[in-house]
Amino acid sequence: MGATLSQLTQWLAERWRAERPAGRLALTPARLLRWAVLLLLLGPTALGLAGLVAPALGLWPALGFEEVSAIAWQRWWALPGLADGLRLTLVSGIGGTLLAVLLTMGWLAAAAGTRFGERLERLLAPVLAMPHLALALGLLWLAAPSGVLMRLLLAPFEVLVPPQYPLPDAHGITLALGLALKEAPFLMLMAQTALSRLPVTAQLQAGQALGYSISQLRWRILMPQVMRAIALPIGAVLAYSLAVVDVAQVLGPTRAPTLAVRLVELWRDSDPSSRLPASVGALLLALLVIVVMALGAAVGRYLLNRHRDWVLDNPAPRAAVRPGRKGQRGRVIRVLLGTVTAVSLLAFAVIAVQSLARSWFFPSLLPARWGLESWQQALSGLGGAFSNSLWLAVLVATLAVMLSVAVFEREREVGRLRGFVVCLYLPLLLPQASFLFGFQVGWLSLGADPGWVGVVIGHLLFALPYAWLTLAGPWVRFDVRLEQAARLLGRSRLEVLIGIRLRLMLRPLAISWAVAFAVSIAQYVPTVVLGGGRVPTLTTETLALATGADPRLTAVAACLQACLPLLIFLLARAVPAGRALAPIRG
């Protein structure tokens, strides 16, 4: 350990000397903030992974385990249902990611840049802002045997008894579909950001001059470029889907839960020694995610190479293509995307109706009686969770946007920061249930107590990458000639940043802030693990109510959890375009 720390110290010193100009210290605010962001991203992650090693080796002096042993591994392999949990994890994680990628590819092939695509993006905005748990509850009530979809299908037949089928199913298909519906809008947003960085117009014009149609160019030229650009977001979706906890507790089977759910159950067990096998499982889950991501990257690289060879070997001019077939395929894709969007929005509507229903029995399409009793009853016990969620999300979103701006400013100083972007994605590429468990162990070993500070750090780890990704496209598209003119007139870099760029980017900044706000609202594992039960939020309370017997109280909590980020997102979209300061006088 001493040698490792010495090597790390030497490496940091060399980096410092390399970045320091000769003869003076270049301690710019952007550079200091960049190092702060790196410490925020790498510190908890490294501490979290290191904090899993000792418990996995059976070494935990605080619990009386003072010698290295194999007891943690023995207890882990003795747990029942591990094979079923692994199967469910792979089916739901890989299946949900694959479906989300296919929906994104369909959007790129048939909707991106069209009027339909623009309308679809506006409709998907509420789905993007909706927390995972709220959408999962809405989908469950929508597709249940006595749900709204079955009532609509059976309404003409006057069926009085709902059909019986298992939901959630025992194979993880329901969980995979729910994850795909939630993650597809995020990948579409990342694809839109990637398109904004490409010379799309020039490529399409050149392709049309060679005799290709727009649909062919989308598939042959734009598709592979975008898929390469969103490789890291796809990896983040895959890592999240393999290690999701709150959605898996709602849409996943209960008898044989996924590995991530089993880990959280062990970590929250009343017997503290259960954390020993939980540490082993967390390490194995992290290894599983890494292996699956490596295999996915290899398969994606292979498919892109095959696509390139196919494009080179099979030139297809516009005259040789049957336009009717192409148009029919595009219409099918647009119908599918519209159906997916309608189902997601209907899930949100079901939550709202369920929260206002006093009596709603099958096969009625709408409640027979309405009332606010559920809201009055739920709000009396959710006031603390609501205020905690609100102020926590406000703080985390503000810090995330400020640090994102600092990252972009540092990028402008030294050029593209590929390694830094990977560091930004690192918390998203690792399963939460792995490094957060170890981070709590390391956090407590440093003498810190579970509570607000740990929860803020945990939320910021995941909100910062999303804030940066949301702001990346508008930041790159900004016309730098305005800043160059101001600098020529003698204004400092900070004055130009605040007076011109930030003021002209008020709406993108507000949307980035809203996305980070929504990410913070949706966090479950960081709140439970790092808060130690001392920081109740709407997400933790909603999941606790979901296991109860009254769906109306659960609907109220889910509605609050969904409406809060949605309201913030709509307010951000309504922010007017910024205006620069008064003309600068030299």
Salt bridges, closest charged atoms under 4 A:
GLU19 OE2 - ARG15 NH2 3.25
GLU19 OE1 - ARG31 NE 3.52
GLU19 OE2 - ARG34 NH1 3.05
GLU19 OE1 - ARG410 NH2 3.31
ASP84 OD1 - ARG87 NH2 3.85
GLU183 OE2 - HIS132 NE2 2.78
ASP309 OD1 - ARG308 NE 3.57
GLU373 OE1 - ARG358 NE 3.68
GLU409 OE2 - ARG412 NH1 2.80
GLU409 OE1 - ARG493 NE 3.28
GLU413 OE1 - ARG410 NH1 2.59
GLU413 OE2 - ARG493 NH1 3.61
ASP479 OD2 - ARG481 NH2 2.97
GLU483 OE1 - ARG412 NH2 2.99
GLU483 OE2 - ARG501 NE 2.80
GLU495 OE2 - ARG491 NH1 3.95
ASP550 OD1 - ARG552 NE 3.28
